[in-house]
Amino acid sequence: MYASHRPEGSDMTHTSVYPQAWETAFAAAPAEFDAGQPRAPRRGRALPRVVDGGRPGPSRPAPMAPRYRGTGVRMSRAVHTRRPAKQVRPVTIVGLALLAGLITMWLGAVAQFGEAVRDASAPVPNQLAVVQVKSGETLAHLAARVAPEAPVSSVVDRIRELNELQSPVIDAGQTLIAPVG
């Protein structure tokens, strides 16, 4: 062990982390090394580690703290303050409700009068024929098949009237009198 590491007159024993071979290598060290103070290791160099068996292990430089480089997302540096919301007046709410009601009534009127205009444009054909119901067919399908130009609801009503049907249910293979055209 190093004699210079032990204070004069001390009975403390110093256990070195270096094996015996290292101690003999430093026996012929320069005078400033044996001056009584232990020499600090050079900055940036790590001392060799002692591995089981007494040989020094590989030395690595001390790890440096990673430099924070940010998230990569650009952020505005402007002061963000919340502006107070504008107060909605009751007059505005009532006005919007009336506007919504007027739009609803207009759409209903267009739908009602549009149906009447469509019905007047294509009357139900007067020519009648006996037709057979196909598998999976409903009265609406049958009406669209036999009178494609006429309104379906008017043809369905005429078929029910001609065949005295109480319900809209029909069976496959059933024969019905229907307006064709």
OpenMM code with the backbone's topology and positions (N, CA, C; nanometers):
from openmm import Vec3, app, unit

residues = "MET TYR ALA SER HIS ARG PRO GLU GLY SER ASP MET THR HIS THR SER VAL TYR PRO GLN ALA TRP GLU THR ALA PHE ALA ALA ALA PRO ALA GLU PHE ASP ALA GLY GLN PRO ARG ALA PRO ARG ARG GLY ARG ALA LEU PRO ARG VAL VAL ASP GLY GLY ARG PRO GLY PRO SER ARG PRO ALA PRO MET ALA PRO ARG TYR ARG GLY THR GLY VAL ARG MET SER ARG ALA VAL HIS THR ARG ARG PRO ALA LYS GLN VAL ARG PRO VAL THR ILE VAL GLY LEU ALA LEU LEU ALA GLY LEU ILE THR MET TRP LEU GLY ALA VAL ALA GLN PHE GLY GLU ALA VAL ARG ASP ALA SER ALA PRO VAL PRO ASN GLN LEU ALA VAL VAL GLN VAL LYS SER GLY GLU THR LEU ALA HIS LEU ALA ALA ARG VAL ALA PRO GLU ALA PRO VAL SER SER VAL VAL ASP ARG ILE ARG GLU LEU ASN GLU LEU GLN SER PRO VAL ILE ASP ALA GLY GLN THR LEU ILE ALA PRO VAL GLY".split()
positions = [
    Vec3(0.0827, -0.1178, 0.0000),
    Vec3(0.0000, 0.0000, 0.0000),
    Vec3(0.0871, 0.1241, 0.0000),
    Vec3(0.0205, 0.2375, -0.0245),
    Vec3(0.0935, 0.3638, -0.0308),
    Vec3(0.1244, 0.4118, 0.1102),
    Vec3(0.2446, 0.4480, 0.1286),
    Vec3(0.2827, 0.5043, 0.2575),
    Vec3(0.2331, 0.6479, 0.2681),
    Vec3(0.2227, 0.7166, 0.1552),
    Vec3(0.1836, 0.8567, 0.1574),
    Vec3(0.0354, 0.8748, 0.1869),
    Vec3(-0.0437, 0.7718, 0.1757),
    Vec3(-0.1861, 0.7832, 0.2024),
    Vec3(-0.2184, 0.7729, 0.3505),
    Vec3(-0.1263, 0.7301, 0.4287),
    Vec3(-0.1504, 0.7113, 0.5699),
    Vec3(-0.0907, 0.8293, 0.6446),
    Vec3(-0.1705, 0.9002, 0.7253),
    Vec3(-0.1145, 1.0130, 0.8029),
    Vec3(-0.0065, 0.9655, 0.8989),
    Vec3(0.0861, 1.0531, 0.9264),
    Vec3(0.1979, 1.0193, 1.0158),
    Vec3(0.1465, 0.9901, 1.1556),
    Vec3(0.1939, 0.8870, 1.2132),
    Vec3(0.1583, 0.8526, 1.3492),
    Vec3(0.0205, 0.7916, 1.3619),
    Vec3(-0.0408, 0.7532, 1.2564),
    Vec3(-0.1749, 0.6962, 1.2613),
    Vec3(-0.1657, 0.5455, 1.2569),
    Vec3(-0.2474, 0.4821, 1.3353),
    Vec3(-0.2503, 0.3356, 1.3316),
    Vec3(-0.3635, 0.2855, 1.2416),
    Vec3(-0.4321, 0.3788, 1.1708),
    Vec3(-0.5385, 0.3394, 1.0782),
    Vec3(-0.4770, 0.2700, 0.9588),
    Vec3(-0.5435, 0.1690, 0.9176),
    Vec3(-0.4974, 0.1020, 0.7964),
    Vec3(-0.5847, 0.1477, 0.6817),
    Vec3(-0.5258, 0.1680, 0.5692),
    Vec3(-0.5981, 0.2121, 0.4501),
    Vec3(-0.6042, 0.0957, 0.3535),
    Vec3(-0.7249, 0.0615, 0.3136),
    Vec3(-0.7375, -0.0464, 0.2157),
    Vec3(-0.7454, 0.0167, 0.0783),
    Vec3(-0.6612, -0.0223, -0.0061),
    Vec3(-0.6548, 0.0336, -0.1399),
    Vec3(-0.7448, -0.0455, -0.2337),
    Vec3(-0.7974, 0.0238, -0.3309),
    Vec3(-0.8784, -0.0442, -0.4307),
    Vec3(-0.7915, -0.1015, -0.5416),
    Vec3(-0.6634, -0.0682, -0.5374),
    Vec3(-0.5720, -0.1170, -0.6402),
    Vec3(-0.4991, -0.2406, -0.5908),
    Vec3(-0.4728, -0.3311, -0.6767),
    Vec3(-0.3987, -0.4524, -0.6351),
    Vec3(-0.2515, -0.4201, -0.6066),
    Vec3(-0.1828, -0.5174, -0.5559),
    Vec3(-0.0427, -0.5027, -0.5190),
    Vec3(0.0420, -0.4564, -0.6375),
    Vec3(0.0128, -0.5036, -0.7566),
    Vec3(0.0945, -0.4676, -0.8728),
    Vec3(0.0876, -0.3178, -0.8981),
    Vec3(-0.0227, -0.2557, -0.8705),
    Vec3(-0.0364, -0.1123, -0.8905),
    Vec3(0.0471, -0.0362, -0.7862),
    Vec3(0.0510, -0.0894, -0.6664),
    Vec3(0.1300, -0.0227, -0.5628),
    Vec3(0.2777, -0.0209, -0.5981),
    Vec3(0.3270, -0.1280, -0.6488),
    Vec3(0.4691, -0.1316, -0.6852),
    Vec3(0.4950, -0.0444, -0.8070),
    Vec3(0.3972, -0.0282, -0.8931),
    Vec3(0.4166, 0.0572, -1.0104),
    Vec3(0.4288, 0.2025, -0.9701),
    Vec3(0.3664, 0.2424, -0.8609),
    Vec3(0.3727, 0.3810, -0.8164),
    Vec3(0.4873, 0.4060, -0.7179),
    Vec3(0.5645, 0.3065, -0.6858),
    Vec3(0.6764, 0.3230, -0.5916),
    Vec3(0.7797, 0.4199, -0.6480),
    Vec3(0.7950, 0.4218, -0.7791),
    Vec3(0.8936, 0.5094, -0.8410),
    Vec3(0.8251, 0.6323, -0.9001),
    Vec3(0.7204, 0.6822, -0.8360),
    Vec3(0.6455, 0.7973, -0.8853),
    Vec3(0.7235, 0.9252, -0.8609),
    Vec3(0.6913, 1.0345, -0.9291),
    Vec3(0.7591, 1.1627, -0.9068),
    Vec3(0.7417, 1.2123, -0.7635),
    Vec3(0.8203, 1.3083, -0.7268),
    Vec3(0.8235, 1.3576, -0.5897),
    Vec3(0.6926, 1.4245, -0.5507),
    Vec3(0.6274, 1.4968, -0.6435),
    Vec3(0.5044, 1.5652, -0.6063),
    Vec3(0.3920, 1.4667, -0.5756),
    Vec3(0.4033, 1.3433, -0.6248),
    Vec3(0.3006, 1.2445, -0.5952),
    Vec3(0.3134, 1.1946, -0.4515),
    Vec3(0.4338, 1.1870, -0.4018),
    Vec3(0.4580, 1.1360, -0.2668),
    Vec3(0.4630, 1.2483, -0.1647),
    Vec3(0.4030, 1.3630, -0.1939),
    Vec3(0.4147, 1.4788, -0.1065),
    Vec3(0.3271, 1.4680, 0.0174),
    Vec3(0.2540, 1.3684, 0.0351),
    Vec3(0.1742, 1.3536, 0.1559),
    Vec3(0.0247, 1.3628, 0.1287),
    Vec3(-0.0163, 1.4217, 0.0216),
    Vec3(-0.1588, 1.4319, -0.0139),
    Vec3(-0.1872, 1.3357, -0.1289),
    Vec3(-0.3008, 1.2702, -0.1223),
    Vec3(-0.3340, 1.1827, -0.2355),
    Vec3(-0.3616, 1.2680, -0.3590),
    Vec3(-0.3198, 1.2185, -0.4695),
    Vec3(-0.3360, 1.2909, -0.5955),
    Vec3(-0.4785, 1.2689, -0.6484),
    Vec3(-0.5445, 1.3779, -0.6854),
    Vec3(-0.6800, 1.3679, -0.7408),
    Vec3(-0.6707, 1.3164, -0.8841),
    Vec3(-0.7634, 1.2331, -0.9241),
    Vec3(-0.7588, 1.1837, -1.0622),
    Vec3(-0.7843, 1.2981, -1.1595),
    Vec3(-0.7313, 1.2816, -1.2787),
    Vec3(-0.7523, 1.3832, -1.3803),
    Vec3(-0.8995, 1.3909, -1.4159),
    Vec3(-0.9422, 1.5111, -1.4452),
    Vec3(-1.0826, 1.5335, -1.4801),
    Vec3(-1.1124, 1.4682, -1.6152),
    Vec3(-1.2250, 1.3982, -1.6223),
    Vec3(-1.2643, 1.3362, -1.7480),
    Vec3(-1.2173, 1.1933, -1.7615),
    Vec3(-1.1234, 1.1518, -1.6795),
    Vec3(-1.0769, 1.0135, -1.6856),
    Vec3(-1.1265, 0.9394, -1.5645),
    Vec3(-1.1757, 0.8218, -1.5861),
    Vec3(-1.2216, 0.7392, -1.4753),
    Vec3(-1.1086, 0.6489, -1.4305),
    Vec3(-1.1059, 0.6205, -1.3028),
    Vec3(-1.0067, 0.5266, -1.2509),
    Vec3(-1.0470, 0.3856, -1.2894),
    Vec3(-0.9516, 0.2987, -1.3102),
    Vec3(-0.9872, 0.1613, -1.3462),
    Vec3(-1.0597, 0.0926, -1.2317),
    Vec3(-1.1605, 0.0168, -1.2657),
    Vec3(-1.2338, -0.0602, -1.1660),
    Vec3(-1.1612, -0.1913, -1.1402),
    Vec3(-1.1696, -0.2384, -1.0165),
    Vec3(-1.1093, -0.3666, -0.9835),
    Vec3(-1.2172, -0.4728, -0.9939),
    Vec3(-1.1908, -0.5731, -1.0723),
    Vec3(-1.2851, -0.6810, -1.0944),
    Vec3(-1.2399, -0.7994, -1.0112),
    Vec3(-1.3302, -0.8960, -0.9870),
    Vec3(-1.2934, -1.0168, -0.9104),
    Vec3(-1.1675, -1.0771, -0.9703),
    Vec3(-1.0725, -1.1001, -0.8984),
    Vec3(-0.9476, -1.1570, -0.9479),
    Vec3(-0.8354, -1.0565, -0.9404),
    Vec3(-0.8658, -0.9315, -0.9043),
    Vec3(-0.7619, -0.8343, -0.8807),
    Vec3(-0.7184, -0.7564, -1.0024),
    Vec3(-0.7745, -0.7815, -1.1184),
    Vec3(-0.7339, -0.7061, -1.2376),
    Vec3(-0.8274, -0.5881, -1.2560),
    Vec3(-0.7739, -0.4774, -1.3040),
    Vec3(-0.8622, -0.3627, -1.3271),
    Vec3(-0.9538, -0.3889, -1.4470),
    Vec3(-1.0795, -0.3450, -1.4342),
    Vec3(-1.1748, -0.3624, -1.5428),
    Vec3(-1.1648, -0.2485, -1.6419),
    Vec3(-1.2470, -0.2510, -1.7416),
    Vec3(-1.2410, -0.1438, -1.8420),
    Vec3(-1.2862, -0.0110, -1.7811),
    Vec3(-1.2187, 0.0943, -1.8198),
    Vec3(-1.2568, 0.2247, -1.7664),
    Vec3(-1.3405, 0.2976, -1.8714),
    Vec3(-1.4422, 0.3637, -1.8234),
    Vec3(-1.5311, 0.4388, -1.9107),
    Vec3(-1.5388, 0.5805, -1.8571),
    Vec3(-1.5604, 0.6757, -1.9443),
    Vec3(-1.5766, 0.8126, -1.8931),
    Vec3(-1.7050, 0.8247, -1.8133),
    Vec3(-1.7029, 0.9165, -1.7205),
    Vec3(-1.8206, 0.9365, -1.6364),
    Vec3(-1.9372, 0.9813, -1.7236),
    Vec3(-2.0579, 0.9309, -1.6956),
    Vec3(-2.1724, 0.9701, -1.7790),
    Vec3(-2.2076, 1.1164, -1.7571),
    Vec3(-2.2412, 1.1835, -1.8646),
    Vec3(-2.2816, 1.3229, -1.8562),
    Vec3(-2.4335, 1.3290, -1.8550),
    Vec3(-2.4852, 1.4308, -1.7919),
    Vec3(-2.6300, 1.4493, -1.7907),
    Vec3(-2.6751, 1.4827, -1.9325),
    Vec3(-2.7827, 1.4208, -1.9804),
    Vec3(-2.8280, 1.4509, -2.1167),
    Vec3(-2.8775, 1.5943, -2.1264),
    Vec3(-2.8486, 1.6561, -2.2371),
    Vec3(-2.8916, 1.7942, -2.2590),
    Vec3(-3.0357, 1.7945, -2.3067),
    Vec3(-3.1188, 1.8727, -2.2431),
    Vec3(-3.2596, 1.8804, -2.2804),
    Vec3(-3.2728, 1.9652, -2.4051),
    Vec3(-3.3302, 1.9090, -2.5084),
    Vec3(-3.3447, 1.9813, -2.6347),
    Vec3(-3.4890, 2.0159, -2.6643),
    Vec3(-3.5795, 1.9931, -2.5742),
    Vec3(-3.7193, 2.0281, -2.5950),
    Vec3(-3.7965, 1.9167, -2.6649),
    Vec3(-3.9231, 1.9428, -2.6902),
    Vec3(-4.0101, 1.8413, -2.7512),
    Vec3(-4.0134, 1.8509, -2.9011),
    Vec3(-3.9665, 1.9597, -2.9591),
    Vec3(-3.9718, 1.9758, -3.1025),
    Vec3(-4.1011, 2.0396, -3.1500),
    Vec3(-4.1918, 2.0677, -3.0586),
    Vec3(-4.3189, 2.1309, -3.0935),
    Vec3(-4.3037, 2.2809, -3.0710),
    Vec3(-4.3324, 2.3558, -3.1741),
    Vec3(-4.3199, 2.5004, -3.1623),
    Vec3(-4.4376, 2.5554, -3.0834),
    Vec3(-4.4073, 2.6412, -2.9910),
    Vec3(-4.5097, 2.6997, -2.9056),
    Vec3(-4.5065, 2.8510, -2.9218),
    Vec3(-4.6207, 2.9109, -2.9079),
    Vec3(-4.6303, 3.0558, -2.9122),
    Vec3(-4.5809, 3.1130, -2.7799),
    Vec3(-4.5120, 3.2232, -2.7884),
    Vec3(-4.4649, 3.2879, -2.6658),
    Vec3(-4.5569, 3.4025, -2.6244),
    Vec3(-4.6670, 3.4192, -2.6940),
    Vec3(-4.7604, 3.5269, -2.6633),
    Vec3(-4.8324, 3.4985, -2.5322),
    Vec3(-4.8738, 3.6022, -2.4673),
    Vec3(-4.9476, 3.5886, -2.3427),
    Vec3(-5.0884, 3.5408, -2.3770),
    Vec3(-5.1284, 3.4320, -2.3173),
    Vec3(-5.2598, 3.3750, -2.3448),
    Vec3(-5.3544, 3.4096, -2.2317),
    Vec3(-5.4477, 3.4939, -2.2622),
    Vec3(-5.5489, 3.5293, -2.1635),
    Vec3(-5.6849, 3.4954, -2.2209),
    Vec3(-5.7716, 3.4545, -2.1379),
    Vec3(-5.9061, 3.4175, -2.1811),
    Vec3(-5.9928, 3.5428, -2.1840),
    Vec3(-6.0521, 3.5654, -2.3001),
    Vec3(-6.1420, 3.6797, -2.3134),
    Vec3(-6.2788, 3.6419, -2.2604),
    Vec3(-6.3452, 3.7325, -2.1954),
    Vec3(-6.4790, 3.6995, -2.1457),
    Vec3(-6.5744, 3.6786, -2.2624),
    Vec3(-6.6616, 3.5788, -2.2498),
    Vec3(-6.7580, 3.5481, -2.3548),
    Vec3(-6.8622, 3.6579, -2.3625),
    Vec3(-6.9084, 3.6825, -2.4854),
    Vec3(-7.0119, 3.7836, -2.5021),
    Vec3(-7.1429, 3.7290, -2.4477),
    Vec3(-7.2142, 3.8139, -2.3826),
    Vec3(-7.3428, 3.7763, -2.3243),
    Vec3(-7.4473, 3.7641, -2.4361),
    Vec3(-7.5199, 3.6521, -2.4428),
    Vec3(-7.6262, 3.6335, -2.5408),
    Vec3(-7.7542, 3.6903, -2.4819),
    Vec3(-7.8156, 3.7775, -2.5575),
    Vec3(-7.9367, 3.8431, -2.5098),
    Vec3(-8.0577, 3.7527, -2.5306),
    Vec3(-8.1590, 3.7649, -2.4467),
    Vec3(-8.2814, 3.6853, -2.4642),
    Vec3(-8.3514, 3.7139, -2.5963),
    Vec3(-8.3388, 3.8343, -2.6468),
    Vec3(-8.4006, 3.8690, -2.7751),
    Vec3(-8.3392, 3.7833, -2.8867),
    Vec3(-8.2095, 3.7606, -2.8794),
    Vec3(-8.1413, 3.6783, -2.9796),
    Vec3(-8.1914, 3.5348, -2.9749),
    Vec3(-8.2079, 3.4808, -2.8554),
    Vec3(-8.2558, 3.3433, -2.8400),
    Vec3(-8.3968, 3.3287, -2.8957),
    Vec3(-8.4837, 3.4233, -2.8642),
    Vec3(-8.6220, 3.4181, -2.9141),
    Vec3(-8.6232, 3.4304, -3.0665),
    Vec3(-8.5413, 3.5190, -3.1211),
    Vec3(-8.5334, 3.5360, -3.2655),
    Vec3(-8.4881, 3.4091, -3.3364),
    Vec3(-8.3866, 3.3410, -3.2813),
    Vec3(-8.3385, 3.2161, -3.3406),
    Vec3(-8.4448, 3.1062, -3.3320),
    Vec3(-8.5188, 3.1001, -3.2223),
    Vec3(-8.6253, 2.9997, -3.2079),
    Vec3(-8.7360, 3.0248, -3.3096),
    Vec3(-8.7735, 3.1507, -3.3307),
    Vec3(-8.8749, 3.1825, -3.4315),
    Vec3(-8.8266, 3.1483, -3.5720),
    Vec3(-8.7015, 3.1750, -3.6014),
    Vec3(-8.6453, 3.1414, -3.7317),
    Vec3(-8.6476, 2.9906, -3.7556),
    Vec3(-8.6111, 2.9121, -3.6530),
    Vec3(-8.6142, 2.7663, -3.6654),
    Vec3(-8.7568, 2.7173, -3.6889),
    Vec3(-8.8540, 2.7762, -3.6201),
    Vec3(-8.9945, 2.7387, -3.6392),
    Vec3(-9.0431, 2.7699, -3.7795),
    Vec3(-9.0055, 2.8864, -3.8329),
    Vec3(-9.0456, 2.9228, -3.9693),
    Vec3(-8.9847, 2.8282, -4.0728),
    Vec3(-8.8595, 2.7922, -4.0541),
    Vec3(-8.7950, 2.6983, -4.1464),
    Vec3(-8.8643, 2.5629, -4.1417),
    Vec3(-8.9013, 2.5162, -4.0235),
    Vec3(-8.9708, 2.3880, -4.0093),
    Vec3(-9.1069, 2.3921, -4.0777),
    Vec3(-9.1793, 2.4994, -4.0592),
    Vec3(-9.3112, 2.5102, -4.1232),
    Vec3(-9.2967, 2.5172, -4.2753),
    Vec3(-9.1972, 2.5873, -4.3249),
    Vec3(-9.1757, 2.5958, -4.4689),
    Vec3(-9.1441, 2.4593, -4.5277),
    Vec3(-9.0574, 2.3816, -4.4616),
    Vec3(-9.0244, 2.2473, -4.5107),
    Vec3(-9.1470, 2.1570, -4.5103),
    Vec3(-9.2292, 2.1660, -4.4071),
    Vec3(-9.3528, 2.0863, -4.4030),
    Vec3(-9.4477, 2.1242, -4.5156),
    Vec3(-9.4605, 2.2528, -4.5447),
    Vec3(-9.5485, 2.2979, -4.6530),
    Vec3(-9.4972, 2.2512, -4.7881),
    Vec3(-9.3674, 2.2568, -4.8088),
    Vec3(-9.3094, 2.2097, -4.9352),
    Vec3(-9.3340, 2.0603, -4.9512),
    Vec3(-9.3180, 1.9850, -4.8433),
    Vec3(-9.3414, 1.8401, -4.8517),
    Vec3(-9.4886, 1.8113, -4.8808),
    Vec3(-9.5776, 1.8824, -4.8166),
    Vec3(-9.7215, 1.8591, -4.8357),
    Vec3(-9.7661, 1.8962, -4.9766),
    Vec3(-9.7295, 2.0139, -5.0205),
    Vec3(-9.7730, 2.0585, -5.1529),
    Vec3(-9.6935, 1.9906, -5.2638),
    Vec3(-9.5737, 1.9500, -5.2337),
    Vec3(-9.4953, 1.8754, -5.3326),
    Vec3(-9.5595, 1.7426, -5.3648),
    Vec3(-9.6142, 1.6751, -5.2650),
    Vec3(-9.6856, 1.5483, -5.2859),
    Vec3(-9.8106, 1.5724, -5.3692),
    Vec3(-9.8814, 1.6790, -5.3422),
    Vec3(-10.0038, 1.7095, -5.4173),
    Vec3(-9.9707, 1.7430, -5.5621),
    Vec3(-9.8627, 1.8134, -5.5832),
    Vec3(-9.8223, 1.8483, -5.7194),
    Vec3(-9.7794, 1.7232, -5.7947),
    Vec3(-9.7063, 1.6352, -5.7269),
    Vec3(-9.6615, 1.5118, -5.7914),
    Vec3(-9.7799, 1.4234, -5.8245),
    Vec3(-9.8782, 1.4131, -5.7336),
    Vec3(-9.9967, 1.3307, -5.7587),
    Vec3(-10.0755, 1.3832, -5.8774),
    Vec3(-10.0854, 1.5129, -5.8912),
    Vec3(-10.1623, 1.5717, -6.0005),
    Vec3(-10.0910, 1.5552, -6.1339),
    Vec3(-9.9584, 1.5446, -6.1303),
    Vec3(-9.8843, 1.5364, -6.2559),
    Vec3(-9.8949, 1.3984, -6.3202),
    Vec3(-9.9093, 1.2928, -6.2416),
    Vec3(-9.9160, 1.1572, -6.2966),
    Vec3(-10.0347, 1.0846, -6.2343),
    Vec3(-10.1466, 1.0822, -6.2999),
    Vec3(-10.2636, 1.0160, -6.2431),
    Vec3(-10.2483, 0.8634, -6.2481),
    Vec3(-10.3296, 0.7972, -6.1673),
    Vec3(-10.3299, 0.6503, -6.1641),
    Vec3(-10.3884, 0.6016, -6.2973),
    Vec3(-10.3249, 0.5034, -6.3622),
    Vec3(-10.3767, 0.4528, -6.4901),
    Vec3(-10.5162, 0.3915, -6.4741),
    Vec3(-10.5968, 0.4018, -6.5791),
    Vec3(-10.7328, 0.3465, -6.5769),
    Vec3(-10.7365, 0.2029, -6.6268),
    Vec3(-10.6369, 0.1600, -6.6997),
    Vec3(-10.6347, 0.0233, -6.7536),
    Vec3(-10.6051, -0.0733, -6.6391),
    Vec3(-10.6820, -0.1808, -6.6307),
    Vec3(-10.6679, -0.2793, -6.5233),
    Vec3(-10.6175, -0.4107, -6.5815),
    Vec3(-10.5469, -0.4868, -6.4968),
    Vec3(-10.4968, -0.6179, -6.5376),
    Vec3(-10.4889, -0.7064, -6.4142),
    Vec3(-10.4876, -0.8374, -6.4376),
    Vec3(-10.4702, -0.9336, -6.3290),
    Vec3(-10.3211, -0.9638, -6.3197),
    Vec3(-10.2641, -0.9425, -6.2004),
    Vec3(-10.1205, -0.9660, -6.1788),
    Vec3(-10.1024, -1.0659, -6.0665),
    Vec3(-9.9896, -1.1359, -6.0707),
    Vec3(-9.9595, -1.2351, -5.9681),
    Vec3(-9.8466, -1.1799, -5.8798),
    Vec3(-9.8605, -1.1954, -5.7482),
    Vec3(-9.7635, -1.1448, -5.6508),
    Vec3(-9.6422, -1.2368, -5.6510),
    Vec3(-9.5220, -1.1787, -5.6602),
    Vec3(-9.3973, -1.2555, -5.6571),
    Vec3(-9.3531, -1.2780, -5.5122),
    Vec3(-9.2619, -1.3708, -5.4926),
    Vec3(-9.2122, -1.4041, -5.3591),
    Vec3(-9.1393, -1.2843, -5.2977),
    Vec3(-9.1744, -1.2473, -5.1740),
    Vec3(-9.1111, -1.1380, -5.1011),
    Vec3(-9.1581, -1.0006, -5.1441),
    Vec3(-9.2597, -0.9932, -5.2244),
    Vec3(-9.3070, -0.8653, -5.2756),
    Vec3(-9.4120, -0.8061, -5.1825),
    Vec3(-9.4101, -0.6746, -5.1659),
    Vec3(-9.5103, -0.6034, -5.0863),
    Vec3(-9.6021, -0.5276, -5.1818),
    Vec3(-9.7084, -0.4672, -5.1258),
    Vec3(-9.7986, -0.3881, -5.2099),
    Vec3(-9.7236, -0.2713, -5.2751),
    Vec3(-9.6326, -0.2100, -5.2053),
    Vec3(-9.5560, -0.0991, -5.2616),
    Vec3(-9.4682, -0.1463, -5.3766),
    Vec3(-9.4031, -0.2630, -5.3611),
    Vec3(-9.3211, -0.3180, -5.4694),
    Vec3(-9.4079, -0.3505, -5.5914),
    Vec3(-9.5226, -0.4111, -5.5652),
    Vec3(-9.6152, -0.4473, -5.6733),
    Vec3(-9.6638, -0.3213, -5.7464),
    Vec3(-9.6984, -0.2175, -5.6719),
    Vec3(-9.7453, -0.0921, -5.7327),
    Vec3(-9.6363, -0.0284, -5.8170),
    Vec3(-9.5129, -0.0296, -5.7704),
    Vec3(-9.4018, 0.0275, -5.8469),
    Vec3(-9.3729, -0.0553, -5.9714),
    Vec3(-9.3972, -0.1871, -5.9654),
    Vec3(-9.3711, -0.2736, -6.0808),
    Vec3(-9.4774, -0.2579, -6.1893),
    Vec3(-9.6056, -0.2512, -6.1503),
    Vec3(-9.7131, -0.2492, -6.2504),
    Vec3(-9.7413, -0.1098, -6.3050),
    Vec3(-9.7172, -0.0050, -6.2278),
    Vec3(-9.7409, 0.1327, -6.2744),
    Vec3(-9.6236, 0.2201, -6.2323),
    Vec3(-9.5089, 0.2100, -6.3031),
    Vec3(-9.3881, 0.2822, -6.2613),
    Vec3(-9.3994, 0.4346, -6.2728),
    Vec3(-9.4847, 0.4861, -6.3579),
    Vec3(-9.4970, 0.6312, -6.3777),
    Vec3(-9.5892, 0.6974, -6.2752),
    Vec3(-9.6764, 0.6208, -6.2141),
    Vec3(-9.7759, 0.6751, -6.1213),
    Vec3(-9.7204, 0.6778, -5.9798),
    Vec3(-9.7753, 0.7643, -5.8941),
    Vec3(-9.7333, 0.7671, -5.7532),
    Vec3(-9.7657, 0.6341, -5.6848),
    Vec3(-9.6702, 0.5803, -5.6103),
    Vec3(-9.6839, 0.4488, -5.5477),
    Vec3(-9.7994, 0.4472, -5.4480),
    Vec3(-9.8109, 0.5493, -5.3652),
    Vec3(-9.9165, 0.5484, -5.2630),
    Vec3(-10.0558, 0.5485, -5.3266),
    Vec3(-10.0735, 0.6190, -5.4372),
    Vec3(-10.2048, 0.6208, -5.5049),
    Vec3(-10.2363, 0.4865, -5.5674),
    Vec3(-10.1359, 0.4198, -5.6244),
    Vec3(-10.1573, 0.2881, -5.6861),
    Vec3(-10.1876, 0.1852, -5.5784),
    Vec3(-10.1198, 0.1926, -5.4631),
    Vec3(-10.1461, 0.0985, -5.3531),
    Vec3(-10.2901, 0.1164, -5.3046),
    Vec3(-10.3334, 0.2399, -5.2876),
    Vec3(-10.4723, 0.2650, -5.2451),
    Vec3(-10.5721, 0.2087, -5.3465),
    Vec3(-10.5446, 0.2240, -5.4763),
    Vec3(-10.6346, 0.1742, -5.5815),
    Vec3(-10.6395, 0.0215, -5.5813),
    Vec3(-10.5211, -0.0463, -5.5609),
    Vec3(-10.5180, -0.1936, -5.5553),
    Vec3(-10.6001, -0.2420, -5.4365),
    Vec3(-10.5848, -0.1793, -5.3204),
    Vec3(-10.6612, -0.2209, -5.2014),
    Vec3(-10.8121, -0.1997, -5.2246),
    Vec3(-10.8478, -0.0940, -5.2921),
    Vec3(-10.9888, -0.0657, -5.3199),
    Vec3(-11.0479, -0.1678, -5.4189),
    Vec3(-10.9719, -0.1980, -5.5263),
    Vec3(-11.0213, -0.2919, -5.6282),
    Vec3(-11.0344, -0.4344, -5.5751),
    Vec3(-10.9424, -0.4767, -5.4868),
    Vec3(-10.9415, -0.6144, -5.4371),
    Vec3(-11.0031, -0.6267, -5.2983),
    Vec3(-11.0579, -0.5170, -5.2439),
    Vec3(-11.1225, -0.5142, -5.1128),
    Vec3(-11.0329, -0.5741, -5.0042),
    Vec3(-10.9030, -0.5286, -5.0024),
    Vec3(-10.8058, -0.5763, -4.9025),
    Vec3(-10.8197, -0.4939, -4.7748),
    Vec3(-10.8323, -0.5637, -4.6613),
    Vec3(-10.8446, -0.4947, -4.5326),
    Vec3(-10.7067, -0.4596, -4.4742),
    Vec3(-10.6031, -0.5370, -4.5102),
    Vec3(-10.4687, -0.5102, -4.4586),
    Vec3(-10.3710, -0.5068, -4.5764),
    Vec3(-10.2550, -0.4491, -4.5583),
    Vec3(-10.1578, -0.4416, -4.6672),
    Vec3(-10.0785, -0.5714, -4.6875),
    Vec3(-10.1103, -0.6769, -4.6121),
    Vec3(-10.0364, -0.8031, -4.6209),
    Vec3(-10.0867, -0.8814, -4.7422),
    Vec3(-9.9937, -0.9266, -4.8271),
    Vec3(-10.0269, -1.0111, -4.9421),
    Vec3(-9.9354, -1.1315, -4.9415),
    Vec3(-9.9777, -1.2398, -5.0089),
    Vec3(-9.9021, -1.3653, -5.0130),
    Vec3(-9.8435, -1.3870, -5.1510),
    Vec3(-9.7298, -1.4585, -5.1575),
    Vec3(-9.6677, -1.4915, -5.2844),
    Vec3(-9.7616, -1.5837, -5.3626),
    Vec3(-9.7755, -1.5584, -5.4919),
    Vec3(-9.8639, -1.6374, -5.5761),
    Vec3(-10.0062, -1.5880, -5.5804),
    Vec3(-10.0434, -1.4956, -5.4953),
    Vec3(-10.1794, -1.4401, -5.4915),
    Vec3(-10.2037, -1.3577, -5.6177),
    Vec3(-10.3256, -1.3659, -5.6753),
    Vec3(-10.3598, -1.2880, -5.7942),
    Vec3(-10.4430, -1.1677, -5.7512),
    Vec3(-10.4096, -1.0503, -5.8075),
    Vec3(-10.4771, -0.9255, -5.7728),
    Vec3(-10.5100, -0.8484, -5.8997),
    Vec3(-10.6130, -0.7673, -5.8915),
    Vec3(-10.6469, -0.6740, -5.9987),
    Vec3(-10.5722, -0.5441, -5.9660),
    Vec3(-10.4961, -0.4914, -6.0646),
    Vec3(-10.4144, -0.3721, -6.0419),
    Vec3(-10.4176, -0.2818, -6.1638),
    Vec3(-10.4074, -0.1513, -6.1447),
    Vec3(-10.3960, -0.0600, -6.2576),
    Vec3(-10.2570, -0.0713, -6.3184),
    Vec3(-10.2480, -0.0854, -6.4489),
    Vec3(-10.1203, -0.0995, -6.5172),
    Vec3(-10.1025, 0.0165, -6.6135),
    Vec3(-9.9822, 0.0491, -6.6405),
    Vec3(-9.9623, 0.1578, -6.7375),
    Vec3(-9.8278, 0.2153, -6.7362),
] * unit.nanometer
topology = app.Topology()
chain = topology.addChain("A")
for resn in residues:
    res = topology.addResidue(resn, chain)
    for name in ("N", "CA", "C"):
        topology.addAtom(name, app.Element.getBySymbol(name[0]), res)
